[in-house]
Amino acid sequence: MENRTFEFRCFTRRSFIFFTISIVSFTLLVTCCLIFLFISDAVMPLIPKQYFKVIFFGGIIVLSLLSGVLFAIGIVSFFRKKMTINANSYSINIDDHKKLNQMFQWSALQKVIRLKVENTVWVNQTLILEFDNKRIKMLTVKGKIPLLSKKDIDQFFEFTQYLHEQVLKPDFTLISVDQTLSSKTAEFLVNASHDLENRYLYVRK
């Protein structure tokens, strides 16, 4: 197995859910403020009656979506973490530059789970590595809003490809491919956006 180093920024599933809730909450707040502004005595008389509905609904939708996108880009760095992964024939060292900087033996890897959620806004994929005494979660997002750079996404997929070719193929077997939900919060978000979450579970042969 060749020695490789991978560096990328990613989310955890929990941080991405909190990030999504923050964006939705801020966008709703902006929408309410815009509605209040448009119907106020200071603004409403300035809008011609024949264009009021177009300006009212169009302006609120455009400004709310724009503010949500700008807010997302502005706060995304607080929810991401940087991962540095060094892998060789016997072990893998994972450093998230916050709380985790630990080496694991490949022999201690018991289970690997891949999750994929796809909708019209983004595609996010989660990789979960379950060692004897630790569970490592990494989530990447590719979509219309640039939450991660192309380099981050490419490095993440290079790592998943490396993991698949060097570790999963020789020593693991795919025992299930199904659609599942990991929490009530995830279930609510998925049902609200009509997403489907695909789950791939690998265990040792």
C-alpha positions in Angstrom: 0.0 0.0 0.0 1.5 3.3 -1.0 2.0 6.2 1.5 -0.4 9.1 0.8 -1.3 12.4 2.4 -4.7 14.1 2.0 -5.7 17.5 3.1 -9.2 18.9 2.8 -11.9 20.9 4.6 -15.1 19.2 5.4 -18.1 19.1 7.8 -19.5 16.6 10.2 -23.1 15.6 9.8 -24.1 17.5 13.0 -22.3 20.7 12.0 -23.9 20.6 8.5 -27.4 20.2 10.1 -26.7 23.2 12.4 -25.3 25.1 9.4 -28.5 24.4 7.4 -30.8 25.4 10.3 -28.8 28.6 10.7 -29.3 29.5 7.0 -33.0 28.7 7.0 -33.5 30.7 10.3 -31.6 33.7 9.0 -33.5 33.7 5.6 -36.8 33.5 7.4 -35.8 36.4 9.6 -34.9 38.5 6.6 -38.1 37.5 4.9 -40.2 38.7 7.9 -38.2 42.0 8.1 -38.7 42.6 4.3 -42.5 41.9 4.6 -42.7 44.3 7.5 -40.7 46.9 5.6 -42.8 46.6 2.4 -46.1 47.0 4.2 -44.9 49.9 6.4 -46.3 53.4 5.9 -42.9 54.6 4.8 -42.5 52.3 1.8 -45.9 51.1 0.7 -47.1 54.5 -0.6 -44.0 54.7 -2.8 -44.8 51.6 -4.8 -47.3 51.9 -7.7 -50.4 49.8 -7.0 -50.2 48.0 -10.4 -46.7 46.8 -9.7 -47.1 46.2 -5.9 -47.6 42.4 -6.1 -44.7 41.9 -8.5 -42.3 44.1 -6.5 -43.6 42.7 -3.2 -43.2 39.0 -3.9 -40.4 39.2 -6.4 -38.3 41.6 -4.2 -38.9 39.5 -1.1 -38.0 36.2 -2.8 -34.8 37.6 -4.5 -33.5 39.6 -1.5 -34.2 36.7 0.9 -32.5 34.1 -1.2 -29.5 36.5 -1.9 -29.2 37.3 1.8 -29.3 33.5 2.6 -26.5 32.7 0.1 -24.3 35.6 1.3 -24.9 34.6 4.9 -24.0 31.0 4.2 -20.8 32.0 2.5 -20.0 34.3 5.4 -20.5 31.8 8.2 -19.5 28.5 6.6 -15.9 28.7 7.9 -17.2 28.4 11.5 -18.8 25.0 10.7 -16.0 23.5 8.6 -12.9 21.7 9.9 -9.6 21.0 8.2 -8.5 17.3 7.9 -5.0 16.1 7.3 -4.7 12.4 6.7 -1.5 10.4 6.4 -2.0 6.8 5.4 0.5 3.9 4.8 0.4 0.2 4.7 -0.2 -0.3 8.4 -1.9 2.8 9.8 -3.7 6.0 9.2 -3.1 9.3 11.1 -6.1 11.6 11.2 -5.6 15.3 12.4 -8.6 17.6 12.4 -6.5 20.5 13.8 -9.0 20.9 16.7 -9.5 18.0 19.0 -8.3 14.9 17.1 -4.7 14.0 16.2 -4.4 10.3 16.4 -2.9 7.3 14.7 -5.0 4.2 14.0 -4.0 0.8 12.8 -5.9 -0.4 9.8 -6.4 -3.7 11.6 -8.5 -1.8 14.2 -10.9 -0.6 11.5 -14.1 -2.6 11.9 -16.7 -0.9 9.8 -17.0 1.8 7.1 -20.2 3.6 6.2 -20.8 5.8 3.2 -23.9 8.0 3.0 -25.0 10.0 0.1 -27.8 12.6 -0.1 -28.7 14.3 -3.4 -31.1 17.1 -4.2 -31.4 20.1 -6.6 -29.3 22.3 -4.3 -26.4 20.1 -3.4 -24.9 16.6 -3.2 -23.4 15.7 0.1 -21.5 12.5 1.0 -20.5 11.3 4.4 -17.7 8.9 5.2 -17.8 7.2 8.6 -14.8 5.1 9.8 -15.4 3.0 12.9 -12.3 1.9 14.7 -12.2 -0.2 17.9 -12.4 2.9 20.1 -13.2 5.8 17.8 -15.8 6.9 15.2 -14.6 9.4 12.6 -17.1 11.3 10.5 -16.4 13.4 7.4 -18.9 15.1 5.2 -18.4 16.9 1.9 -20.8 19.1 0.0 -20.9 19.9 -3.7 -23.5 22.2 -5.0 -24.6 25.6 -6.3 -23.4 27.4 -3.2 -19.6 27.1 -2.9 -19.3 25.8 0.6 -16.1 23.8 -0.2 -13.5 24.4 -2.8 -12.9 22.1 -5.7 -9.6 21.1 -4.2 -11.3 20.1 -0.9 -13.8 18.0 -2.8 -11.2 16.4 -5.1 -9.0 15.5 -2.1 -11.9 14.0 -0.2 -12.8 11.8 -3.2 -9.2 10.8 -3.7 -9.1 9.7 -0.1 -12.3 7.6 -0.5 -10.9 6.1 -3.7 -7.7 5.2 -1.9 -9.6 3.7 1.0 -11.7 1.7 -1.3 -8.9 0.3 -3.4 -6.3 -0.2 -0.7 -8.4 -1.2 2.3 -12.0 -2.1 1.5 -11.5 -4.3 -1.6 -8.9 -6.6 0.0 -10.3 -6.9 3.6 -14.0 -5.8 3.6 -17.3 -6.8 2.0 -20.3 -4.6 1.2 -23.2 -6.1 3.2 -26.0 -3.6 2.6 -27.0 -0.8 0.3 -30.2 0.9 1.3 -32.0 4.1 2.2 -31.9 5.1 5.8 -32.1 8.1 8.2 -29.8 8.5 11.2 -31.9 10.8 13.4 -35.2 12.6 13.8 -33.6 15.9 12.8 -32.2 14.3 9.6 -35.6 12.7 8.9 -37.4 16.1 9.2 -34.9 17.8 6.9 -35.0 14.9 4.3 -38.8 14.8 4.3 -39.0 18.6 4.0 -36.7 18.7 1.0 -37.7 15.3 -0.6 -34.1 14.0 -0.4 -33.1 10.4 -0.3 -30.2 9.2 1.7 -28.3 6.1 0.3 -26.3 4.0 2.8 -23.5 1.7 2.0 -22.1 -0.5 4.8 -18.8 -2.3 4.7 -17.6 -4.8 7.3 -14.6 -7.1 7.6 -14.7 -10.3 5.7 
